[in-house]
Amino acid sequence: MRSVLDAGLSGLAGGILGARLAYVVVNWLYFRQHIGEIPQLPLGGLSWPGAALGALLALLIFASLSHQPLIELMEALLPLAAAVTVMVWLACWLDGIAYGNTATAWWALPARDEWGVLALRAPLQFLGAALALGLLWLADAVTPDSRRRPPKPVTVQPGALWAAGFSGMMLVLSILRTDPAPAWAGLRLDAWASLFLFVSSLLALVLLPSFKKGIEG
């Protein structure tokens, strides 16, 4: 239990550092003239792709130093990942970030933009929070139950399934977002990052079971 707690703290620290670093790099034209603002997290400015990569790197270092399997640590931390994701999406809802187009349909929810204007909009933040919980349920559903006799064979790695679902969700929601953000080739930079992580996690989802069987064999 202690090792999982330490891994979680390491992942959170790496995620915050990576999120801020990625945001500063993308917006370097501003921060090179405001160097003193770089460590001032209360001013805002975090990047979720940077958070994901930072957390992964921190867990990789922790796993190497503690001689524990990285995949098992990631799977143990899935509830933490889901909780953080839900909190971030709800915080975006409150702060006028990651909002969608205005809408008048029954499913539209009130949300503010970066100027504080309240309007009925596509509920992207609510969808992000709800889908994160759904992904956690799905990952838990495919996790082998150690109480089974004989144990259920592992055909899908829960961690890879969560990563694929999460990055796919973020890709779709990034495309639907209408808040301003740097873009390249007509697509938001965070959408490009989502696409890269989605493809990478799909490869992991396909290859990890065979890799694990080869090690155990």
C-alpha positions as a printed Julia matrix, in Angstrom:
217×3 Matrix{Float64}:
   0.0     0.0     0.0
   2.82    2.4     0.87
   4.48    1.86   -2.51
   1.22    2.65   -4.32
   0.82    5.83   -2.26
   4.36    6.9    -3.04
   3.82    6.11   -6.72
   0.65    8.18   -6.72
   2.41   11.17   -5.16
   5.23   10.82   -7.67
   2.76   10.7   -10.54
   0.91   13.77   -9.27
   4.14   15.73   -8.88
   5.34   14.7   -12.33
   1.94   15.5   -13.81
   1.86   19.04  -12.38
   5.44   19.73  -13.46
   4.84   18.33  -16.94
   1.57   20.22  -17.33
   3.17   23.54  -16.47
   6.3    22.91  -18.55
   4.28   21.99  -21.65
   2.09   25.07  -21.26
   5.13   27.33  -20.91
   6.8    25.81  -23.97
   3.68   26.23  -26.14
   3.26   29.83  -24.96
   6.94   30.7   -24.83
   6.49   33.98  -26.76
   4.61   35.27  -23.72
   6.66   33.65  -20.96
  10.03   34.77  -22.3
   8.91   38.28  -21.42
   7.36   37.2   -18.09
   9.9    34.72  -16.7
   8.79   35.36  -13.14
   5.32   34.01  -13.89
   6.54   30.55  -14.91
   6.42   29.02  -11.39
   3.22   30.87  -10.41
   0.69   28.06  -10.77
  -2.17   30.04   -9.17
  -2.17   32.27  -12.26
  -3.34   29.28  -14.3
  -1.89   27.61  -17.34
  -1.61   23.81  -17.44
  -1.53   21.4   -20.36
  -3.14   17.97  -20.0
  -0.83   16.25  -22.57
   2.11   17.55  -20.58
   0.49   16.27  -17.4
   0.01   12.8   -18.9
   3.59   12.56  -20.16
   5.0    14.04  -16.95
   3.08   11.58  -14.79
   4.16    8.66  -16.99
   7.81    9.7   -16.8
   7.6    10.09  -13.02
   6.04    6.64  -12.68
   8.69    5.17  -14.95
  11.44    6.61  -12.74
   9.64    5.43   -9.59
   9.18    1.92  -10.99
  12.85    1.76  -11.94
  14.07    2.93   -8.53
  11.66    0.72   -6.57
  12.08   -2.31   -8.87
   8.34   -2.66   -9.42
   6.5    -3.38  -12.68
   5.37   -0.14  -14.3
   2.2    -1.71  -15.71
   1.05   -2.93  -12.29
   1.67    0.49  -10.74
  -0.32    2.19  -13.48
  -3.23   -0.19  -13.03
  -3.21    0.34   -9.26
  -3.41    4.1    -9.83
  -6.36    4.06  -12.23
  -8.84    5.23   -9.53
  -6.54    8.18   -8.81
  -6.27    8.99  -12.51
 -10.05    8.91  -12.86
 -10.58   11.1    -9.77
  -8.07   13.69  -10.98
  -9.65   13.71  -14.44
 -13.13   14.28  -13.02
 -11.92   17.09  -10.77
 -10.06   18.8   -13.61
 -13.08   18.71  -15.93
 -15.36   20.09  -13.22
 -12.8    22.82  -12.46
 -12.77   23.7   -16.16
 -16.56   24.01  -15.98
 -16.33   26.44  -13.09
 -13.48   28.51  -14.58
 -14.71   28.85  -18.17
 -12.2    26.55  -19.83
 -12.67   23.81  -22.45
 -16.21   24.88  -23.28
 -18.2    23.98  -26.37
 -20.4    25.82  -28.81
 -23.52   27.59  -27.64
 -26.64   25.45  -27.99
 -30.36   25.6   -27.27
 -31.09   21.86  -27.18
 -32.39   20.14  -24.05
 -28.97   18.7   -23.28
 -27.22   22.09  -23.21
 -25.87   23.23  -19.84
 -24.92   26.69  -18.57
 -21.18   27.34  -18.82
 -18.96   30.41  -18.85
 -16.29   31.32  -21.37
 -12.91   32.92  -20.59
 -14.62   36.34  -20.43
 -17.11   35.16  -17.84
 -20.09   35.19  -20.23
 -22.65   32.61  -19.12
 -24.58   30.79  -21.86
 -26.1    27.42  -22.67
 -23.38   25.35  -24.3
 -22.54   21.81  -25.34
 -21.68   20.13  -22.0
 -18.11   19.11  -22.85
 -16.85   19.44  -19.28
 -19.68   17.3   -17.93
 -19.09   14.71  -20.66
 -15.39   14.6   -19.85
 -16.09   13.94  -16.17
 -18.78   11.33  -16.87
 -16.72    9.49  -19.49
 -13.74    9.35  -17.11
 -15.9     7.51  -14.57
 -17.23    5.23  -17.31
 -13.68    4.37  -18.38
 -12.78    3.49  -14.8
 -15.77    1.15  -14.6
 -14.79   -0.47  -17.91
 -11.17   -0.93  -16.83
 -12.33   -2.47  -13.55
 -14.67   -4.8   -15.45
 -11.8    -6.33  -17.43
  -9.45   -6.56  -14.44
  -8.91  -10.21  -13.44
 -10.48  -11.16  -10.11
  -7.88  -12.86   -7.93
 -10.69  -14.59   -6.01
 -11.7   -16.6    -9.07
 -10.7   -20.26   -9.2
  -9.29  -20.68  -11.74
  -8.3   -17.05  -12.34
  -9.85  -15.3   -15.29
  -7.31  -15.15  -18.14
  -5.95  -11.7   -18.97
  -6.91  -10.73  -22.51
  -6.96   -6.95  -22.08
  -4.63   -4.81  -19.99
  -6.78   -2.42  -17.91
  -4.12    0.31  -17.94
  -3.79    0.26  -21.73
  -7.58    0.18  -22.09
  -7.93    3.23  -19.85
  -5.18    5.08  -21.76
  -6.76    4.31  -25.13
 -10.22    5.32  -23.96
  -8.96    8.45  -22.23
  -6.88    9.7   -25.17
  -9.7     8.89  -27.6
 -12.14   10.81  -25.41
  -9.77   13.76  -25.22
  -9.3    13.73  -28.99
 -13.03   14.03  -29.63
 -13.57   16.65  -26.92
 -10.55   18.66  -28.08
 -12.0    18.85  -31.58
 -15.35   20.02  -30.16
 -13.83   22.69  -27.91
 -14.31   26.31  -28.97
 -12.09   28.07  -26.44
  -9.01   29.68  -28.05
  -5.84   27.59  -28.26
  -2.71   27.27  -30.45
  -3.35   25.19  -33.56
  -1.43   23.58  -36.38
  -2.81   22.5   -39.76
  -6.29   23.5   -38.65
  -6.25   21.32  -35.52
  -5.62   22.28  -31.92
  -2.22   21.23  -30.56
  -3.89   19.33  -27.74
  -5.91   17.41  -30.35
  -2.68   16.41  -32.11
  -1.28   15.27  -28.77
  -4.48   13.3   -28.13
  -4.15   11.61  -31.5
  -0.54   10.62  -30.8
  -1.42    9.21  -27.37
  -4.45    7.42  -28.78
  -2.41    5.62  -31.44
   0.33    4.78  -28.92
  -2.12    3.4   -26.36
  -3.91    1.35  -29.03
  -0.59   -0.26  -29.93
   0.01   -0.95  -26.24
  -3.49   -2.41  -25.92
  -2.77   -4.84  -28.76
   0.84   -5.72  -27.93
   0.94   -5.83  -24.12
  -0.99   -9.12  -23.64
   1.34  -10.94  -26.03
   4.37   -9.33  -24.4
   3.21  -10.36  -20.91
   2.5   -13.92  -22.02
   5.98  -14.12  -23.54
   7.56  -13.03  -20.25
   5.46  -15.42  -18.16
   6.12  -18.24  -20.62
